[in-house]
Amino acid sequence: MKNYRLREDPVHQRYEFDLGTEQGERAYIDYELDGDTIVLTHTFVPPAFEGQGIGAQLVAAVLAEIRRKGLRVVPQCSFVALYIERHPVWHDMIRRESVSVESGS
């Protein structure tokens, strides 16, 4: 599997991988920031790239970056929530109490 470099796009509130296509396709996770908490709201991998582990690689890279920043996580996206459930190393980052972020997803 190819390794992609994580890039943050704070203007669009997303972390993304450039998939290196001529069309500029990207896999991304949208987020909303609320103080020391980041709500991961939506994960997208272009259909042509599904089933290649890119989504899991993206979630792992995003969680590592969030841990580096010292933030807590609310996994609102079901893909992210399932990934965290299956990988206990990330459980300590979960914010258990609710936050005041409204989702557009």
Buried (B, 14 or more C-beta within 10 A) or exposed (E): EEEBEBEBEEEEBBBBBBBEEEEEBBBBBBBBEBEEBBBBBBBBBBEEBEEBEBBBBBBBBBBEBBBEEEBBBBBBBEBBBEBBEEEEEBEEBEBEEEBEBEEEE
